[in-house]
């Protein structure tokens, strides 16, 4: 059920969760999206993160621990549009965050340089989350991202 009018049943108890998503088109026309998923408890969030950041159900995948934020997991995969996408997943308690990027002009596989640039970008955005655990950069202004 989507938020808004009629999004919660009359009982006042939702039978499903909500996905909150922000899209931005910036930084060289990269498509960047950030999602937050809220679960009933940390165990459900951990189970979701294991499944969502796994490589079993995707093509052209690779996964590894993220350089940042601490405890994050990188995932690169070929999305349903046959375009390479870099994600970082991060779990904090009952929440799982996902930040993704699709870079312009890429196909189902990307060069090492594009992969590294994608993971750097999603890490930078994820480090802006209040619960990220990232060390503050001496070059950034609180509440902003340094990339122009």
N, C-alpha and C positions, 0 to 999 in steps of 0.2 A: 504494500500500500504506500502511496506517495504522501508526503506531508501536504498539509493544506486542508481545505474543507473536506470533511468526510474521511480524513486520513487515519483517524483513530476510531475504533468501534464504539458504539454507544456505551458499552460496559466501562469504557475509560482505560481498558487494558489492551494495548496493541498485541496482535497475534503475530507480528513480524517485526523486523528491525528496519532501520532506515539507513540508506547510504547517503552521506553528505559529500558532495563533490564540488570542487572549484577547478575551472579550466582557465589557463592563461596562455596567450600566444605572444611570446616575447623572446628575447635572447636569441636573435637570429631565426625567428619564425619557428622555433621548436614548439611543439604541442606538449604542454606540461599539465598534468592533472594531479590533484591531491585528494585522497579519500580518507575518511575516518570511519571505522566500523566499531560499534559498541556492542559488547556481548554481555550475557548475564553474569559471567564470572571469569576470572583469569584463566581457568582451565579451558573453557570454551574458546577464549581468544587465542590461547596457545595452540589448540587443535586446528583452528582456522588458519593461523599463520603457517603452521607446518604444511597444510594442504595447499594454501594459496601461493606460497613461495616455492613449492616443489616443481620438479621438472617432469613428472610422470605424464601429465595430460597435455603437454604442449610440444610444438615442433621447434627445432633449431634452438634448443635451450642450453643455458649454463646458469649455475647458481653458485654463490660463494658468500662467505661472511662479508658484510659491508665495511669499508674503511671508516665510514661515519654514517649515521650516528652509532654509538656503541650498542651492540646487540642487534643491529640491523642486518638484513640479508638482501643481497643483490640478486636479481633475476633478470636475465635477458632471454627473450623469446620472440618467435615470429607470431604476431597477433593474427586474429581472424581475417585481417585485410592483407596478409602476407607482407607485413612491414615489421622490421625489427623494433623492439620496444625494450627500454631499460627501466626496471622498477627497483625501488628499495622498499622493503617491508620492515616495520618496526612495531614491536608490541610493548605496551606499557600498561600493566594491570589488565583491565577488561577491555582496553582499546587496542585496535590494530590500525596503524597508519600505513598508507601506500602512497608513494609519490612516483609518478611515471613520466617518461618523456618519449616522444616519437620525433626524431629529427627529420628535417625536410630532405627529400630526395633519397631516402634509404629504401632498400628492398628487404627481403627476408633475412639477409645477413649483412653485417657491417664490418668495417675495418677495425683494427685494434684501436686506432686513434678515435674513431667515432664512438666505440664502446666506452673507452675511458672518459671521453667528454660527456657522454650520456650519464654515466654513473657519478661523475663529479657534479653535474647539474642536479640530479635527484638528491644526492647527499646534501648539497648546499641548501636546497629547499627544505628537506627533512630536518636539517639542523636548526631551522627557524622555528620548529615546533617547540612549544613551552616545555614539554617533557622529553626533549630529545637527548639530553645528557651530553651534548656537544660542548666542548670548551668554547667560550666566546672568542671570536676573532678580534685581535687588536685593531684591525682595519675596518670593522663594520660598525654601523650605527644601529643601536638596538631598535628592533621593529622594522628593519629594512633588510633587503638582500643586497649584497655587494655587486652582483653581476648587472651590467647595464645593457 
